[in-house]
Amino acid sequence: VRGLSPSKQILNENGDNTLIFEARFESGNLQKVVKVNEFEYQLTLRTDLYTSKYTQWYYFQVSNTQAGMPYRFTIVNFTKPNSLYKRGMRPLLYSEADARKHNVGWRRTGNEIKYYRNRAGEGGRQYFSLTWTFQFPHSRDTCYFAHCYPYTYSNLQDYLVSVSKDPVKSKFCKIHILCHSLARNIVYVLTITNPHDGDKDTKRKAVILTARVHPGETNSSWIMKGFLDYILGNSGNAQMLRDNFVFKVIPMLNPDGVIVGNHRCSLAGQDLNRKYRSNLKDFYPSIWYTRNMIKRVMEERDIILYCDFHGHNRKKNVFVYGCERKQQAKAPTLHPRVFPLLLSKICPDKFSFPDCRFRVQKSKEGTGRVVMWKMGISNSYTLEAS
């Protein structure tokens, strides 16, 4: 990030137990640390690049640990008044020693977790703190903390390489370059459908799925991975879906933001999910090319569903935001409530229909969901996951 590579920090020989922090790696975010006392540290997050706000995503490395000691970390510059940290969510910890010795990966950690308004602020903006206590599992270990399970651009590339090298999957999953981002990273688009006989193809309806327009919502990438694992699998249902539909999938709309550890924005310093009406191709290439690709698909075939995957920081469960007109009550086959209702029946332990909303607010008119709906896709959704 910013041309820096992590420098090897040399520990003092005289038994200095100060923790060493590092976040100059892919998707990392941490700006400053102040040691308050021997086992207490105050942390400040970096805002999204070229903005003065959007602090939510954190991901950093800690080394020179001592096992069994009661540490306290406090992140002091969150900007959202509310958070799932008030409702039982805990930070994530990864220990290299545990991964090596016990095959244990990321896990939730922390006690005495509090999320509260603090006395700091900037430019009229009030700051909020997240504080938690914990103990490191091993001494002299290297550990990582994160807001949600990390999923980097490199993780996506590794996944796509494995698909392209698979002799079976590569027959029905074609990986193409949709465009390049501002930093010249590739934005990929996948076309998933079984090979067809001539005329049958034009009768197949299309499904458009996108994810990771907001970099800090890593859960959207894990949902996308789950979908891809399923649709590229050899189950009867996956075969049937590939026989009957053409899936157009953009797994990472904002690779630049993901790489630099932003929470919400691209390198233009803008929330891309408010730019679907924009014609500024050079500023928001992934959005411009996504909309154009969907227009082209609509000329060839019906699009039965559009869904953009997100993560939600303040609400529990999995749910959707849809779009509806008042007169749609008379046309139940086109009613946007039908698909989420089916989801809630199929997986009631995960998907919450009462949390779904179908109003089109003025502030959301530039979102993918609303723009695609106005282009004529009646089943147009934002999928939110806690």
VENPEQUI-V911952 format. One record per residue. N is the residue number from 1. RES is the residue in three letters. PHI is phi in whole degrees, -180 to 180 (* if undefined). Layout:
<<N RES PHI> <N RES PHI>>
This chain:
<<1 VAL *> <2 ARG 57> <3 GLY 73> <4 LEU -99> <5 SER -120> <6 PRO -56> <7 SER -91> <8 LYS -72> <9 GLN -91> <10 ILE -93> <11 LEU -75> <12 ASN -66> <13 GLU -75> <14 ASN -90> <15 GLY 74> <16 ASP -68> <17 ASN -98> <18 THR -64> <19 LEU -68> <20 ILE -111> <21 PHE -107> <22 GLU -151> <23 ALA -141> <24 ARG -87> <25 PHE -146> <26 GLU -57> <27 SER 71> <28 GLY -70> <29 ASN -150> <30 LEU -168> <31 GLN -103> <32 LYS -152> <33 VAL -132> <34 VAL -117> <35 LYS -82> <36 VAL -85> <37 ASN -153> <38 GLU -54> <39 PHE -123> <40 GLU -131> <41 TYR -134> <42 GLN -107> <43 LEU -116> <44 THR -122> <45 LEU -89> <46 ARG -82> <47 THR -69> <48 ASP -55> <49 LEU -55> <50 TYR 66> <51 THR -133> <52 SER -112> <53 LYS -146> <54 TYR 68> <55 THR -116> <56 GLN -150> <57 TRP -76> <58 TYR -133> <59 TYR -165> <60 PHE -149> <61 GLN -105> <62 VAL -130> <63 SER -130> <64 ASN 65> <65 THR -80> <66 GLN -120> <67 ALA -73> <68 GLY 74> <69 MET -97> <70 PRO -84> <71 TYR -86> <72 ARG -131> <73 PHE -112> <74 THR -133> <75 ILE -91> <76 VAL -109> <77 ASN -130> <78 PHE -70> <79 THR -114> <80 LYS -87> <81 PRO -67> <82 ASN -127> <83 SER -162> <84 LEU -67> <85 TYR -64> <86 LYS -81> <87 ARG -122> <88 GLY 107> <89 MET -70> <90 ARG -129> <91 PRO -64> <92 LEU -102> <93 LEU -127> <94 TYR -128> <95 SER -111> <96 GLU -63> <97 ALA -66> <98 ASP -65> <99 ALA -65> <100 ARG -73> <101 LYS -85> <102 HIS -122> <103 ASN 58> <104 VAL -100> <105 GLY -101> <106 TRP -63> <107 ARG -150> <108 ARG -72> <109 THR -144> <110 GLY 109> <111 ASN -128> <112 GLU 48> <113 ILE -81> <114 LYS -136> <115 TYR -125> <116 TYR -152> <117 ARG -72> <118 ASN -108> <119 ARG -92> <120 ALA -92> <121 GLY 178> <122 GLU -155> <123 GLY 56> <124 GLY 79> <125 ARG -97> <126 GLN -86> <127 TYR -103> <128 PHE -128> <129 SER -113> <130 LEU -117> <131 THR -128> <132 TRP -154> <133 THR -111> <134 PHE -169> <135 GLN -128> <136 PHE -71> <137 PRO -73> <138 HIS -141> <139 SER -80> <140 ARG 53> <141 ASP -100> <142 THR -112> <143 CYS -123> <144 TYR -131> <145 PHE -121> <146 ALA -151> <147 HIS -72> <148 CYS -147> <149 TYR -55> <150 PRO -63> <151 TYR -144> <152 THR -93> <153 TYR -62> <154 SER -65> <155 ASN -58> <156 LEU -64> <157 GLN -62> <158 ASP -60> <159 TYR -64> <160 LEU -68> <161 VAL -62> <162 SER -64> <163 VAL -68> <164 SER -66> <165 LYS -87> <166 ASP -80> <167 PRO -64> <168 VAL -87> <169 LYS -63> <170 SER -68> <171 LYS -74> <172 PHE -116> <173 CYS -125> <174 LYS -102> <175 ILE -104> <176 HIS -127> <177 ILE -90> <178 LEU -74> <179 CYS -171> <180 HIS -113> <181 SER -76> <182 LEU -58> <183 ALA -91> <184 ARG 69> <185 ASN -84> <186 ILE -78> <187 VAL -101> <188 TYR -91> <189 VAL -129> <190 LEU -109> <191 THR -113> <192 ILE -121> <193 THR -166> <194 ASN -74> <195 PRO -54> <196 HIS -126> <197 ASP -101> <198 GLY 44> <199 ASP -69> <200 LYS -57> <201 ASP -59> <202 THR -67> <203 LYS -82> <204 ARG -73> <205 LYS -77> <206 ALA -106> <207 VAL -126> <208 ILE -110> <209 LEU -129> <210 THR -135> <211 ALA -152> <212 ARG 62> <213 VAL -72> <214 HIS -105> <215 PRO -60> <216 GLY -75> <217 GLU -95> <218 THR -65> <219 ASN -59> <220 SER -65> <221 SER -70> <222 TRP -70> <223 ILE -67> <224 MET -62> <225 LYS -62> <226 GLY -61> <227 PHE -62> <228 LEU -64> <229 ASP -55> <230 TYR -73> <231 ILE -71> <232 LEU -93> <233 GLY -83> <234 ASN -108> <235 SER -70> <236 GLY -60> <237 ASN -65> <238 ALA -64> <239 GLN -60> <240 MET -65> <241 LEU -63> <242 ARG -69> <243 ASP -70> <244 ASN -106> <245 PHE -135> <246 VAL -111> <247 PHE -98> <248 LYS -108> <249 VAL -126> <250 ILE -115> <251 PRO -75> <252 MET -149> <253 LEU -76> <254 ASN -130> <255 PRO -62> <256 ASP -61> <257 GLY -61> <258 VAL -63> <259 ILE -64> <260 VAL -84> <261 GLY 82> <262 ASN -71> <263 HIS -94> <264 ARG -131> <265 CYS -107> <266 SER -93> <267 LEU -72> <268 ALA -80> <269 GLY 71> <270 GLN -126> <271 ASP -79> <272 LEU -64> <273 ASN -81> <274 ARG -123> <275 LYS -118> <276 TYR -73> <277 ARG -93> <278 SER -77> <279 ASN -103> <280 LEU -83> <281 LYS -58> <282 ASP -73> <283 PHE -89> <284 TYR -129> <285 PRO -58> <286 SER -64> <287 ILE -74> <288 TRP -61> <289 TYR -72> <290 THR -64> <291 ARG -62> <292 ASN -64> <293 MET -61> <294 ILE -67> <295 LYS -60> <296 ARG -65> <297 VAL -62> <298 MET -64> <299 GLU -73> <300 GLU -93> <301 ARG -159> <302 ASP -73> <303 ILE -104> <304 ILE -84> <305 LEU -156> <306 TYR -125> <307 CYS -146> <308 ASP -110> <309 PHE -87> <310 HIS -136> <311 GLY -120> <312 HIS -114> <313 ASN -90> <314 ARG -124> <315 LYS -116> <316 LYS -84> <317 ASN 76> <318 VAL -113> <319 PHE -158> <320 VAL -125> <321 TYR -106> <322 GLY -121> <323 CYS -134> <324 GLU -148> <325 ARG -100> <326 LYS -61> <327 GLN -73> <328 GLN -70> <329 ALA -58> <330 LYS -84> <331 ALA -125> <332 PRO -61> <333 THR -66> <334 LEU -99> <335 HIS -69> <336 PRO -70> <337 ARG -83> <338 VAL -67> <339 PHE -61> <340 PRO -63> <341 LEU -64> <342 LEU -62> <343 LEU -58> <344 SER -68> <345 LYS -74> <346 ILE -75> <347 CYS -132> <348 PRO -66> <349 ASP -78> <350 LYS -119> <351 PHE -97> <352 SER -111> <353 PHE -66> <354 PRO -61> <355 ASP -83> <356 CYS -73> <357 ARG -133> <358 PHE -129> <359 ARG -83> <360 VAL -105> <361 GLN -84> <362 LYS -58> <363 SER -68> <364 LYS -106> <365 GLU -70> <366 GLY -94> <367 THR -78> <368 GLY -56> <369 ARG -57> <370 VAL -74> <371 VAL -65> <372 MET -67> <373 TRP -64> <374 LYS -71> <375 MET -78> <376 GLY 119> <377 ILE -93> <378 SER -73> <379 ASN -92> <380 SER -120> <381 TYR -135> <382 THR -106> <383 LEU -94> <384 GLU -109> <385 ALA -128> <386 SER -64>>
